[in-house]
Amino acid sequence: MNKIKEVLETKGLSQTELAGLLGKSFNMVNLYATNKIQPPIPVLYQIADILNVDVRDLLVPNLIKERSPYGEKTDLWVYELLQEANIHLTPQGCDIKEIDEALRTASKSKTGNAGYPEYCGVVKDFILVIEDKASLAKHIYKDENDLLSQEVKVVKDYAVNGALYYALHLAVNTSYNKIIALGVSGNEKHHRITPIFVNERGDYKELPDVETFISFNEANIDEYYLKEILCEETDVEKTTAEILKDAEKLHNDLRNYGNLTTEQKPLVVSGIMLALREIEYKTFSIESLIGDSIKTDGQKIYEAIKSNLARANVTPDTKRDKLLSQFSVIKDTTKINEKDDTLGKTPLKHYTEFLYNSIYKNIRYHNSAEDYLGRFYGEFMSYSGGDGQTLGIVLTPKHITELFCELAQLKTTDKVFDPCCGTAGFLIAAMHKMVKMTDDESLRRSIKRDQLFGIELQSYMFTIATTNMILRGDGKSNLHNMDFLRQNPKQIQLKGCTVGMMNPPYSQGSKANPDLYEISFTEHLLDSLTEGARAIVIIPQSSVTGKSKEEQNIKNNILKNHTLEGVITLNKNTFYGVGTNPCIAVFTAGIPHDKNHLCKFINFEDDGFVVSKHIGLEETTSAKDKRQHLLDVWFGRIEAETKFCVETTIEAEDEWLHAFYYFNDEIPSEKDFENTMADYLTFEFNMITHGRGYLFDEKGGCDA
């Protein structure tokens, strides 16, 4: 039953007015309000939006708890998951004629009468069918052969079995060849979602559990099908494999034909990428690189770089001159400007041809948020010295820079600051995210020109960052080559930055140099932002535990002036090959931490990324699903088990990690009790057989 009539009276709205707002007749709304019939779930949500109430406020509480007119309480949660994933299915039927007709003979009793799943519909050429149950105990049932039972009682009682039943029926009675059945049980806090794929022959494949429906929307379902069901490589994986191969070859060629240092290699690569941009203006051509000793290939590339920096309007002159001084290695290194007997050309021409064919063509026309050059550069650096770790630099993976943008809830009006910008990965991700949020070209220009700020200490990294920004669509105007820790935070604050993102240098701090601790960089960033700004940093877990007295003092100072919102423990392989266990800490700047403020501590070690041989860290199909679940929990859209998220007050002396605050809030099952008793009895038996039966005497042990 519903409480629509009571809520209408409270809101001072008549049934006639509600009918007008809903676009339905008065008679229909009156039937809803008098509980003669119940509105479908989508209509119920429409009414809740109109009345500005939570949908659960429209239902009688005791009926929500167990059995409502809408099926289980789970139905409402499932509907919300579908809305979040932008999937539009029909409850208790289907608005596609062929499928709806097939369901008219789909009774679970197998009588040939009608039977309707909780939700059904089509995404692209896939049928999605969902069955849900309130109890986790009614999730799935397998027979003695470990097969999903299709007995009538089981199909009626169990979510996965029921979903599979409908999918098998639709496989036989429709022209669709691909059906995904989803069995859902529990609630938003304790639940399981199990997908089953069924083909046109009625063969089915059980798939790993998911947390959301994000993998099954229009944007992701083909990738899910390709990787999870067909077990084939996606285009992204193929691209990654190609990038890895190209990065390794280029590294080897730079070493074999150029004898270049670790710092010189990325400068040569970046400089050539800028020079290649001049091809379309006919001021540079690869054919002109003939190994001339009077005007060398390096001089020609250097002049093209100079032209492109001017064309990109890199100002002031001092910044342009600083960049050119870094790129002078291209014209000043003799070995790469002389013809190589093996190559039959100069190494510079060889590098230029390789970059043009393998990288430049891709990045020039690659418009997604993915930082293609960043991916290439990250792999390239991994061959140039362990992802830069010998220089104290840890490059941030693309999926982390994108996660930062989600956690920051970026707006087109935000000003973003990265004080340790490296190759500018955070700034590029933020730029693409913000630009995509508007069609206003003047606002887009403003975002690129006036709303992105970066500082980088290393001159050659600053050069790489500037080049990266130019290649990825501008945004280089406010990059500066300086020491962040030497800058007055109050002066930086005048820039009005509302979002801070940072991956500081790791393992540089010590008792002798406490300013170089990662947590010290964090404090300096927070002090540089406007009041109320969001700050997100990725740092080693040891930074938030306060292992030294100096770090503990910094944590105290942070809480005196800023608010900790929470910490997310990450996959230990996030920086694969570097040996750092990272976490993400999120703060609100300029507002002292209230002792009663609840912080969230999340264990996101299982993020859907795995280490693959010869590739490194690789995204699986579950990564999008797991990230969506993380964001749902972080922003309070759903509640999670404490094994995933603990919400609590904090002290500066605490270790700001999920592992420190975690407690097990799950009620033990009968099976858990049996296992515990079995373990105890096994232990007791072992002790007795080893002559230590006295441990179980009534006195509780041996006498002293």
C-alpha positions as CSV (number, residue, x, y, z in Angstrom):
1,M,0.0,0.0,0.0
2,N,1.0,3.6,-0.5
3,K,0.6,6.9,1.3
4,I,0.2,9.2,-1.7
5,K,-3.1,10.6,-0.4
6,E,-1.5,11.5,3.0
7,V,1.6,13.1,1.5
8,L,-0.6,15.1,-1.0
9,E,-2.5,16.5,2.0
10,T,0.7,17.4,3.8
11,K,2.1,19.2,0.7
12,G,-1.2,21.0,0.1
13,L,-1.6,19.5,-3.4
14,S,-4.8,18.1,-4.8
15,Q,-5.2,14.9,-6.8
16,T,-6.3,17.0,-9.8
17,E,-3.1,19.0,-9.6
18,L,-0.9,15.9,-9.3
19,A,-2.7,14.4,-12.3
20,G,-1.8,17.5,-14.4
21,L,1.8,17.3,-13.3
22,L,2.0,13.6,-14.0
23,G,0.2,13.9,-17.4
24,K,-2.3,11.3,-16.3
25,S,-6.1,11.4,-15.8
26,F,-7.7,12.3,-12.4
27,N,-9.3,8.8,-12.3
28,M,-6.0,7.1,-12.6
29,V,-4.4,9.2,-9.8
30,N,-7.4,8.6,-7.7
31,L,-7.0,4.9,-8.1
32,Y,-3.4,5.3,-6.9
33,A,-4.3,7.5,-4.0
34,T,-7.0,5.2,-2.7
35,N,-4.8,2.1,-3.1
36,K,-7.2,0.5,-5.7
37,I,-4.2,0.0,-7.9
38,Q,-0.5,0.7,-7.3
39,P,1.5,3.0,-9.6
40,P,4.4,1.3,-11.5
41,I,7.8,2.0,-9.9
42,P,8.9,4.6,-12.5
43,V,5.6,6.5,-11.9
44,L,6.2,6.2,-8.1
45,Y,9.5,7.9,-8.6
46,Q,7.9,10.6,-10.7
47,I,5.4,11.3,-7.9
48,A,8.2,11.4,-5.4
49,D,10.1,14.0,-7.5
50,I,7.0,16.1,-7.9
51,L,6.3,16.1,-4.2
52,N,10.0,16.5,-3.4
53,V,10.1,13.5,-1.0
54,D,12.0,10.2,-0.9
55,V,10.2,7.5,-2.7
56,R,10.1,5.5,0.5
57,D,8.1,8.2,2.2
58,L,5.2,7.3,-0.2
59,L,5.1,3.7,1.0
60,V,3.7,2.2,4.3
61,P,6.9,1.5,6.4
62,N,6.1,-2.1,7.5
63,L,5.4,-3.0,3.9
64,I,8.6,-1.6,2.6
65,K,10.5,-3.7,5.2
66,E,9.2,-7.1,4.0
67,R,6.8,-7.2,1.1
68,S,5.4,-4.1,-0.7
69,P,3.0,-3.9,-3.6
70,Y,6.1,-3.4,-5.7
71,G,7.6,-6.8,-4.8
72,E,10.6,-6.7,-2.5
73,K,12.2,-3.6,-1.0
74,T,15.0,-4.7,-3.3
75,D,12.9,-3.7,-6.3
76,L,13.3,0.0,-5.4
77,W,17.0,-0.3,-5.0
78,V,17.3,-2.2,-8.3
79,Y,15.4,0.6,-10.0
80,E,17.8,3.2,-8.6
81,L,20.7,1.1,-9.8
82,L,19.2,1.0,-13.3
83,Q,18.6,4.8,-13.3
84,E,22.2,5.4,-12.2
85,A,23.5,3.3,-15.0
86,N,21.2,5.0,-17.5
87,I,19.5,1.7,-18.4
88,H,15.7,1.9,-19.1
89,L,14.0,-1.4,-18.6
90,T,10.2,-2.1,-18.1
91,P,9.0,-3.4,-14.7
92,Q,6.8,-6.5,-14.8
93,G,6.8,-6.8,-18.6
94,C,8.4,-5.3,-21.7
95,D,7.5,-2.5,-24.0
96,I,9.0,-4.4,-27.0
97,K,6.1,-6.4,-28.6
98,E,8.1,-9.5,-29.5
99,I,9.5,-9.9,-26.0
100,D,6.2,-9.0,-24.3
101,E,4.4,-11.7,-26.3
102,A,7.0,-14.3,-25.4
103,L,6.5,-13.5,-21.7
104,R,2.7,-14.2,-22.0
105,T,3.7,-17.9,-21.9
106,A,6.5,-17.6,-19.4
107,S,4.8,-18.6,-16.1
108,K,7.4,-20.0,-13.6
109,S,4.8,-22.7,-12.8
110,K,5.3,-23.9,-16.5
111,T,1.6,-23.8,-17.1
112,G,1.9,-21.8,-20.3
113,N,0.3,-18.7,-18.7
114,A,2.0,-15.3,-18.5
115,G,5.1,-14.7,-16.3
116,Y,6.9,-11.5,-15.9
117,P,10.4,-10.8,-14.4
118,E,11.0,-7.8,-12.2
119,Y,12.6,-5.9,-15.1
120,C,13.1,-6.6,-18.8
121,G,14.2,-4.7,-21.9
122,V,16.8,-4.3,-24.5
123,V,20.2,-2.6,-24.6
124,K,21.6,-2.5,-28.2
125,D,21.1,-6.1,-29.3
126,F,21.0,-7.7,-25.8
127,I,18.0,-8.6,-23.8
128,L,18.4,-7.8,-20.1
129,V,16.2,-9.7,-17.7
130,I,16.3,-9.1,-13.9
131,E,14.9,-11.1,-11.0
132,D,15.4,-10.0,-7.4
133,K,14.8,-11.4,-3.9
134,A,15.1,-9.6,-0.6
135,S,17.0,-12.4,1.1
136,L,20.6,-13.2,0.3
137,A,19.7,-16.8,1.2
138,K,17.4,-16.9,-1.9
139,H,20.1,-15.8,-4.3
140,I,21.1,-19.0,-6.1
141,Y,20.5,-22.7,-5.9
142,K,22.6,-25.4,-7.5
143,D,21.7,-29.1,-7.7
144,E,23.9,-32.1,-6.8
145,N,25.7,-31.7,-10.2
146,D,26.5,-28.1,-9.5
147,L,24.1,-26.9,-12.1
148,L,21.5,-24.1,-11.8
149,S,18.3,-25.9,-10.9
150,Q,15.2,-25.2,-13.1
151,E,12.7,-27.0,-10.8
152,V,9.5,-25.0,-10.5
153,K,9.9,-24.3,-6.7
154,V,13.6,-23.3,-7.2
155,V,12.8,-21.0,-10.1
156,K,10.1,-19.3,-8.0
157,D,12.2,-18.9,-4.9
158,Y,15.7,-18.0,-6.1
159,A,16.8,-14.9,-7.9
160,V,19.5,-16.3,-10.3
161,N,17.5,-19.4,-11.1
162,G,14.4,-17.3,-11.8
163,A,16.3,-14.9,-14.1
164,L,17.9,-17.8,-15.9
165,Y,14.4,-19.4,-16.4
166,Y,13.1,-16.2,-18.1
167,A,16.3,-15.9,-20.2
168,L,16.0,-19.5,-21.5
169,H,12.4,-18.9,-22.3
170,L,13.2,-15.8,-24.3
171,A,16.0,-17.5,-26.1
172,V,13.5,-20.0,-27.5
173,N,10.6,-17.7,-28.1
174,T,12.3,-14.5,-29.5
175,S,14.7,-13.8,-32.4
176,Y,17.3,-12.3,-29.9
177,N,20.6,-14.2,-29.8
178,K,22.2,-12.6,-26.7
179,I,20.5,-12.5,-23.4
180,I,22.0,-11.4,-20.0
181,A,20.0,-12.6,-17.0
182,L,20.8,-10.9,-13.7
183,G,19.9,-12.4,-10.4
184,V,19.9,-9.8,-7.6
185,S,19.4,-10.4,-3.9
186,G,19.7,-8.4,-0.6
187,N,19.8,-4.6,-0.3
188,E,22.1,-1.8,-1.0
189,K,24.4,-2.7,1.9
190,H,24.4,-6.5,1.8
191,H,23.8,-7.8,-1.7
192,R,24.8,-10.0,-4.6
193,I,24.3,-9.3,-8.4
194,T,25.1,-12.3,-10.5
195,P,25.0,-12.2,-14.4
196,I,24.3,-15.2,-16.6
197,F,24.8,-15.1,-20.4
198,V,22.4,-17.1,-22.5
199,N,22.8,-17.6,-26.3
200,E,20.1,-18.5,-28.9
201,R,20.7,-22.2,-28.4
202,G,20.0,-22.0,-24.7
203,D,23.6,-22.5,-23.6
204,Y,24.4,-20.4,-20.5
205,K,27.6,-19.1,-18.9
206,E,27.9,-18.0,-15.3
207,L,29.8,-14.7,-15.0
208,P,31.5,-13.0,-12.0
209,D,29.3,-11.0,-9.6
210,V,29.1,-7.3,-10.1
211,E,28.3,-4.4,-7.8
212,T,26.3,-2.2,-10.2
213,F,24.7,-2.3,-13.7
214,I,27.2,0.1,-15.2
215,S,28.8,-2.7,-17.3
216,F,25.4,-3.3,-19.1
217,N,24.6,0.2,-20.4
218,E,25.0,1.3,-24.0
219,A,28.5,2.6,-23.5
220,N,29.9,-0.5,-21.9
221,I,27.9,-3.6,-22.9
222,D,29.9,-4.4,-26.1
223,E,33.2,-4.2,-24.2
224,Y,31.7,-6.5,-21.5
225,Y,30.5,-9.0,-24.1
226,L,33.8,-9.0,-25.9
227,K,36.0,-9.4,-22.9
228,E,33.9,-11.2,-20.3
229,I,31.8,-13.5,-22.5
230,L,33.9,-14.0,-25.6
231,C,37.2,-13.6,-23.7
232,E,38.7,-11.6,-26.5
233,E,40.9,-8.5,-26.4
234,T,39.1,-5.1,-26.6
235,D,40.4,-2.3,-28.8
236,V,41.8,-0.5,-25.7
237,E,43.8,-3.6,-24.8
238,K,45.1,-3.9,-28.3
239,T,46.1,-0.3,-28.2
240,T,47.8,-0.8,-24.9
241,A,49.8,-3.8,-26.3
242,E,50.8,-1.6,-29.3
243,I,51.9,1.2,-27.0
244,L,54.0,-1.2,-24.9
245,K,55.6,-2.5,-28.0
246,D,56.3,1.0,-29.4
247,A,57.7,2.3,-26.1
248,E,60.1,-0.6,-25.8
249,K,61.3,-0.3,-29.4
250,L,61.9,3.5,-29.1
251,H,63.7,3.0,-25.8
252,N,66.0,0.5,-27.4
253,D,66.6,2.6,-30.4
254,L,67.4,5.7,-28.3
255,R,69.9,3.6,-26.3
256,N,71.4,1.8,-29.2
257,Y,71.8,4.6,-31.7
258,G,71.9,7.7,-29.5
259,N,73.6,6.8,-26.2
260,L,71.2,9.3,-24.6
261,T,70.8,9.8,-20.8
262,T,67.6,9.1,-18.9
263,E,66.7,12.8,-18.9
264,Q,67.6,13.4,-22.5
265,K,65.4,10.6,-23.9
266,P,62.0,12.1,-23.1
267,L,63.2,15.5,-24.2
268,V,64.1,14.2,-27.6
269,V,60.8,12.5,-28.0
270,S,58.8,15.5,-26.9
271,G,60.7,17.9,-29.1
272,I,60.1,15.7,-32.2
273,M,56.4,15.6,-31.3
274,L,56.2,19.4,-31.3
275,A,58.2,19.6,-34.6
276,L,55.8,17.2,-36.3
277,R,53.0,19.6,-35.6
278,E,54.7,22.0,-38.1
279,I,54.1,19.6,-41.0
280,E,50.6,20.8,-41.6
281,Y,52.0,24.4,-41.8
282,K,54.6,23.2,-44.4
283,T,57.4,24.6,-42.3
284,F,58.9,21.2,-41.5
285,S,59.1,17.9,-43.4
286,I,60.6,14.5,-42.5
287,E,62.1,14.4,-46.0
288,S,64.2,17.4,-45.2
289,L,66.2,15.4,-42.6
290,I,69.1,14.3,-44.9
291,G,72.0,14.2,-42.5
292,D,73.5,17.5,-43.7
293,S,76.6,18.5,-41.7
294,I,76.1,22.2,-42.4
295,K,72.5,22.5,-41.2
296,T,72.0,19.4,-39.2
297,D,68.8,17.4,-38.7
298,G,68.8,18.5,-35.1
299,Q,68.9,22.2,-36.1
300,K,65.9,21.7,-38.5
301,I,63.9,20.0,-35.7
302,Y,65.0,22.7,-33.2
303,E,63.8,25.4,-35.5
304,A,60.5,23.6,-36.0
305,I,60.1,23.3,-32.2
306,K,60.8,27.1,-31.9
307,S,58.1,27.9,-34.6
308,N,55.6,25.6,-32.9
309,L,56.1,27.1,-29.5
310,A,55.5,30.5,-31.0
311,R,52.4,29.2,-32.9
312,A,51.1,27.8,-29.6
313,N,51.6,31.2,-28.1
314,V,53.8,30.1,-25.3
315,T,54.5,33.2,-23.3
316,P,56.3,35.0,-21.7
317,D,59.6,34.8,-23.7
318,T,61.4,33.6,-20.6
319,K,59.2,30.5,-20.5
320,R,59.7,29.9,-24.2
321,D,63.5,30.3,-23.8
322,K,63.5,27.9,-20.9
323,L,61.8,25.3,-23.0
324,L,64.1,25.8,-25.9
325,S,67.2,25.5,-23.7
326,Q,65.9,22.0,-22.7
327,F,65.3,21.1,-26.3
328,S,68.8,22.2,-27.4
329,V,70.0,18.7,-26.6
330,I,68.4,17.8,-30.0
331,K,70.8,20.0,-32.0
332,D,73.8,19.8,-29.6
333,T,74.2,16.0,-29.4
334,T,76.6,15.0,-32.1
335,K,75.9,11.3,-32.2
336,I,72.2,11.6,-33.1
337,N,72.9,14.1,-35.9
338,E,75.4,11.9,-37.7
339,K,74.4,9.2,-40.2
340,D,74.4,5.7,-38.7
341,D,75.7,3.0,-41.0
342,T,73.2,0.5,-39.8
343,L,70.2,2.8,-40.2
344,G,71.5,4.5,-43.4
345,K,70.2,7.8,-41.9
346,T,70.7,9.9,-38.8
347,P,69.2,8.5,-35.5
348,L,67.1,11.7,-35.3
349,K,65.4,11.0,-38.7
350,H,64.8,7.4,-37.6
351,Y,63.2,8.6,-34.3
352,T,61.1,11.1,-36.2
353,E,59.8,8.6,-38.7
354,F,59.0,6.2,-35.9
355,L,57.2,8.7,-33.8
356,Y,55.2,10.0,-36.8
357,N,54.0,6.6,-37.8
358,S,53.5,5.1,-34.4
359,I,52.5,7.9,-32.0
360,Y,51.9,11.2,-33.7
361,K,49.1,10.0,-36.0
362,N,47.3,8.5,-33.0
363,I,47.6,11.4,-30.6
364,R,46.8,14.0,-33.3
365,Y,43.3,12.6,-33.9
366,H,42.6,11.0,-30.5
367,N,39.9,13.1,-28.8
368,S,38.9,10.9,-25.8
369,A,39.7,11.8,-22.2
370,E,42.4,9.2,-22.4
371,D,45.9,10.8,-22.3
372,Y,47.4,8.8,-25.2
373,L,50.7,10.5,-25.0
374,G,50.7,10.0,-21.2
375,R,50.2,6.3,-21.6
376,F,53.0,6.1,-24.1
377,Y,55.2,8.3,-22.0
378,G,54.5,6.3,-18.9
379,E,55.6,3.1,-20.6
380,F,58.5,4.8,-22.2
381,M,59.7,6.1,-18.8
382,S,59.4,2.6,-17.4
383,Y,62.1,1.6,-19.7
384,S,64.1,4.7,-19.0
385,G,64.5,4.1,-15.3
386,G,61.6,2.3,-13.6
387,D,58.8,4.8,-14.3
388,G,61.1,7.6,-13.2
389,Q,61.5,6.3,-9.7
390,T,65.3,6.9,-9.8
391,L,64.5,10.6,-10.1
392,G,61.9,10.5,-7.3
393,I,59.1,10.8,-9.8
394,V,56.0,8.5,-9.8
395,L,53.8,9.0,-12.8
396,T,50.0,8.8,-12.1
397,P,48.0,6.2,-14.1
398,K,45.2,7.4,-16.2
399,H,42.5,5.6,-14.2
400,I,43.6,7.5,-11.1
401,T,43.6,10.9,-12.8
402,E,40.1,10.3,-14.0
403,L,39.0,9.1,-10.5
404,F,40.3,12.3,-9.0
405,C,38.1,14.3,-11.4
406,E,35.1,12.3,-10.2
407,L,35.9,12.7,-6.6
408,A,36.4,16.4,-7.0
409,Q,33.0,16.8,-8.7
410,L,34.5,19.2,-11.1
411,K,32.4,22.2,-12.4
412,T,33.1,24.4,-15.4
413,T,33.8,27.2,-13.1
414,D,36.5,25.4,-11.1
415,K,40.2,26.4,-11.1
416,V,42.4,23.4,-10.8
417,F,45.9,23.4,-9.3
418,D,48.6,20.7,-9.4
419,P,51.8,21.8,-7.6
420,C,53.8,18.7,-8.6
421,C,52.4,18.3,-12.1
422,G,55.0,15.9,-13.7
423,T,53.7,15.2,-17.2
424,A,50.5,17.2,-16.4
425,G,48.3,14.1,-16.2
426,F,45.9,15.6,-13.6
427,L,45.6,18.9,-15.4
428,I,44.9,17.2,-18.8
429,A,42.3,14.9,-17.2
430,A,40.6,17.9,-15.5
431,M,40.8,20.0,-18.7
432,H,39.0,17.3,-20.8
433,K,36.4,16.7,-18.1
434,M,35.6,20.4,-17.7
435,V,35.6,21.1,-21.5
436,K,33.2,18.2,-22.1
437,M,30.7,19.8,-19.6
438,T,30.0,22.8,-21.9
439,D,29.3,23.6,-25.5
440,D,30.2,27.3,-25.0
441,E,33.4,27.8,-26.9
442,S,34.4,31.0,-25.0
443,L,34.0,29.0,-21.7
444,R,36.1,26.2,-23.2
445,R,38.8,28.7,-24.1
446,S,38.7,30.2,-20.6
447,I,39.1,26.7,-19.0
448,K,42.2,26.0,-21.1
449,R,43.7,29.5,-20.7
450,D,42.7,30.7,-17.2
451,Q,41.6,27.7,-15.0
452,L,44.5,25.3,-15.0
453,F,47.6,25.9,-12.9
454,G,50.6,23.7,-12.5
455,I,54.1,23.8,-11.0
456,E,56.9,21.4,-11.7
457,L,60.4,21.5,-10.1
458,Q,62.4,19.4,-12.6
459,S,63.2,21.5,-15.7
460,Y,63.0,18.6,-18.1
461,M,59.7,17.4,-16.6
462,F,58.3,20.9,-16.9
463,T,59.2,20.8,-20.6
464,I,57.4,17.4,-21.0
465,A,54.4,18.8,-19.2
466,T,54.2,21.9,-21.4
467,T,54.6,19.7,-24.5
468,N,52.0,17.3,-23.3
469,M,49.5,20.1,-22.7
470,I,50.1,21.6,-26.1
471,L,49.7,18.2,-27.8
472,R,46.5,17.4,-25.9
473,G,44.7,20.7,-26.7
474,D,46.4,23.7,-24.9
475,G,46.1,24.5,-21.2
476,K,49.8,25.2,-20.9
477,S,49.4,29.0,-20.1
478,N,49.8,28.7,-16.3
479,L,52.5,26.0,-16.0
480,H,55.6,27.2,-14.1
481,N,59.0,25.7,-13.6
482,M,59.7,26.4,-9.9
483,D,60.0,24.8,-6.4
484,F,56.5,24.5,-4.9
485,L,57.7,24.3,-1.3
486,R,59.5,27.6,-1.7
487,Q,56.4,29.5,-2.8
488,N,54.3,31.5,-0.4
489,P,51.0,29.6,-0.1
490,K,49.1,32.9,0.5
491,Q,50.3,34.2,-2.8
492,I,49.3,31.1,-4.6
493,Q,45.9,31.4,-2.9
494,L,45.3,34.6,-4.7
495,K,44.9,32.6,-7.9
496,G,41.6,31.4,-6.5
497,C,42.1,27.7,-7.1
498,T,39.0,25.7,-6.0
499,V,40.4,22.2,-6.6
500,G,43.9,20.8,-5.8
501,M,45.2,17.5,-7.2
502,M,48.6,16.2,-6.4
503,N,51.0,13.2,-6.6
504,P,54.0,14.5,-4.7
505,P,57.6,13.1,-4.9
506,Y,57.8,9.9,-2.8
507,S,60.4,8.9,-0.2
508,Q,62.2,12.2,-0.2
509,G,61.4,13.3,3.4
510,S,63.4,12.6,6.6
511,K,63.9,13.9,10.1
512,A,66.6,16.2,8.6
513,N,64.2,17.3,5.8
514,P,60.7,17.1,7.2
515,D,59.4,19.5,4.5
516,L,59.9,16.8,1.9
517,Y,57.5,14.3,3.6
518,E,54.5,13.6,1.4
519,I,52.2,14.8,4.2
520,S,54.1,18.1,4.2
521,F,53.5,18.6,0.5
522,T,49.8,18.0,1.3
523,E,49.7,20.7,4.0
524,H,51.4,23.2,1.7
525,L,48.8,22.4,-1.0
526,L,45.9,22.8,1.4
527,D,47.3,26.2,2.5
528,S,47.5,27.3,-1.2
529,L,43.8,26.8,-1.9
530,T,40.7,28.9,-1.3
531,E,38.4,28.3,1.7
532,G,36.1,25.4,0.9
533,A,38.3,24.1,-2.0
534,R,38.5,20.3,-2.6
535,A,42.0,18.8,-2.3
536,I,42.8,15.3,-3.4
537,V,46.2,13.7,-3.1
538,I,47.6,10.3,-3.8
539,I,50.4,9.4,-1.3
540,P,51.9,6.3,0.4
541,Q,49.8,4.8,3.1
542,S,52.6,5.4,5.5
543,S,52.1,9.2,5.1
544,V,48.6,9.1,6.8
545,T,49.7,6.8,9.7
546,G,52.1,9.4,11.1
547,K,55.0,7.1,11.6
548,S,57.4,9.8,12.7
549,K,57.0,12.6,15.2
550,E,57.4,15.2,12.5
551,E,54.7,13.7,10.3
552,Q,52.4,13.4,13.4
553,N,52.8,17.2,14.0
554,I,51.9,17.9,10.4
555,K,48.8,15.8,10.7
556,N,47.8,17.9,13.8
557,N,48.4,21.1,11.9
558,I,46.3,20.0,9.0
559,L,43.3,19.3,11.2
560,K,43.6,22.7,12.9
561,N,43.1,24.4,9.6
562,H,41.5,21.9,7.2
563,T,39.0,19.1,7.1
564,L,39.7,15.5,6.3
565,E,36.9,14.0,4.3
566,G,38.3,10.5,4.0
567,V,41.0,8.1,2.8
568,I,40.7,5.5,0.1
569,T,43.2,2.5,0.3
570,L,44.2,1.6,-3.2
571,N,45.4,-1.5,-5.0
572,K,49.0,-2.1,-4.0
573,N,49.9,-2.5,-7.7
574,T,48.6,0.9,-8.7
575,F,52.2,2.0,-9.3
576,Y,53.3,-1.3,-10.5
577,G,57.0,-1.8,-10.4
578,V,57.6,1.0,-7.9
579,G,56.9,-0.8,-4.7
580,T,54.6,1.8,-3.1
581,N,51.3,1.0,-1.3
582,P,49.2,4.1,-2.1
583,C,46.1,5.7,-0.8
584,I,43.9,8.7,-1.8
585,A,43.3,11.4,0.8
586,V,40.5,13.9,0.3
587,F,40.3,17.2,2.2
588,T,38.3,20.4,2.3
589,A,40.7,23.3,2.6
590,G,40.5,26.3,4.9
591,I,37.8,24.9,7.3
592,P,39.1,23.5,10.6
593,H,38.2,19.8,11.2
594,D,35.2,19.4,13.5
595,K,35.8,16.6,16.1
596,N,32.3,15.3,15.3
597,H,32.8,15.3,11.6
598,L,32.4,11.8,10.1
599,C,35.1,10.7,7.7
600,K,34.9,7.8,5.2
601,F,37.7,5.2,5.1
602,I,37.3,2.8,2.1
603,N,39.2,-0.3,1.2
604,F,39.5,-0.1,-2.6
605,E,42.3,-2.6,-3.0
606,D,40.1,-4.7,-5.3
607,D,39.7,-2.1,-8.0
608,G,39.3,-4.3,-11.0
609,F,43.0,-3.8,-12.2
610,V,45.3,-6.8,-12.3
611,V,49.0,-7.2,-13.2
612,S,49.4,-9.1,-16.5
613,K,52.6,-10.6,-17.8
614,H,54.5,-8.4,-20.2
615,I,51.9,-5.7,-19.9
616,G,51.8,-4.5,-16.3
617,L,48.7,-3.1,-14.7
618,E,45.7,-3.9,-16.8
619,E,42.0,-3.0,-16.6
620,T,39.5,-5.8,-16.4
621,T,35.8,-5.5,-17.2
622,S,34.9,-5.2,-13.6
623,A,36.9,-2.0,-13.1
624,K,34.1,0.4,-14.3
625,D,31.6,-1.5,-12.1
626,K,33.9,-1.3,-9.0
627,R,34.6,2.4,-9.5
628,Q,30.9,3.2,-9.8
629,H,30.4,1.3,-6.5
630,L,33.2,3.3,-4.9
631,L,31.6,6.6,-6.0
632,D,28.2,5.5,-4.9
633,V,29.5,4.8,-1.4
634,W,31.8,7.9,-1.3
635,F,28.9,10.3,-2.2
636,G,26.5,8.5,0.2
637,R,24.2,7.2,-2.5
638,I,24.3,3.7,-1.0
639,E,25.4,2.2,2.3
640,A,28.2,-0.4,2.3
641,E,29.5,-3.1,4.6
642,T,32.3,-2.1,6.9
643,K,34.7,-4.4,5.1
644,F,34.4,-1.9,2.3
645,C,33.7,1.4,4.1
646,V,33.9,2.6,7.7
647,E,32.4,6.0,8.6
648,T,33.8,7.5,11.8
649,T,35.2,10.4,13.7
650,I,39.0,10.7,13.9
651,E,41.9,12.0,15.9
652,A,45.2,13.3,14.5
653,E,47.0,10.4,16.3
654,D,44.9,7.8,14.4
655,E,46.2,5.9,11.4
656,W,44.0,7.4,8.7
657,L,43.3,4.1,6.9
658,H,40.4,1.7,6.6
659,A,42.5,-1.1,8.3
660,F,42.8,1.0,11.4
661,Y,39.0,1.6,11.8
662,Y,37.6,-1.6,10.4
663,F,35.3,-3.7,12.5
664,N,33.3,-6.7,11.3
665,D,29.6,-5.8,11.6
666,E,28.2,-8.9,9.8
667,I,26.0,-11.2,11.9
668,P,27.7,-14.7,11.8
669,S,25.7,-17.3,10.0
670,E,25.0,-20.8,11.2
671,K,27.7,-21.9,8.8
672,D,30.2,-19.5,10.3
673,F,29.3,-20.9,13.8
674,E,29.8,-24.5,12.6
675,N,33.2,-23.6,11.0
676,T,34.4,-21.9,14.2
677,M,33.3,-24.9,16.3
678,A,35.1,-27.2,13.9
679,D,38.3,-25.2,14.1
680,Y,38.1,-25.2,17.9
681,L,37.5,-28.9,18.1
682,T,40.4,-29.6,15.7
683,F,42.6,-27.4,17.8
684,E,41.6,-29.2,21.0
685,F,42.2,-32.6,19.5
686,N,45.7,-31.6,18.3
687,M,46.6,-30.2,21.7
688,I,45.4,-33.4,23.5
689,T,47.2,-35.7,21.1
690,H,50.4,-33.7,21.7
691,G,50.2,-34.1,25.4
692,R,48.8,-30.6,26.2
693,G,45.3,-31.7,27.3
694,Y,45.9,-29.8,30.6
695,L,45.0,-26.6,28.6
696,F,41.4,-27.7,28.7
697,D,41.2,-28.5,32.4
698,E,38.4,-26.8,34.4
699,K,41.1,-24.7,36.1
700,G,42.0,-23.3,32.7
701,G,45.6,-24.4,32.6
702,C,48.5,-25.8,34.6
703,D,49.4,-24.7,38.2
704,A,52.3,-22.4,38.6
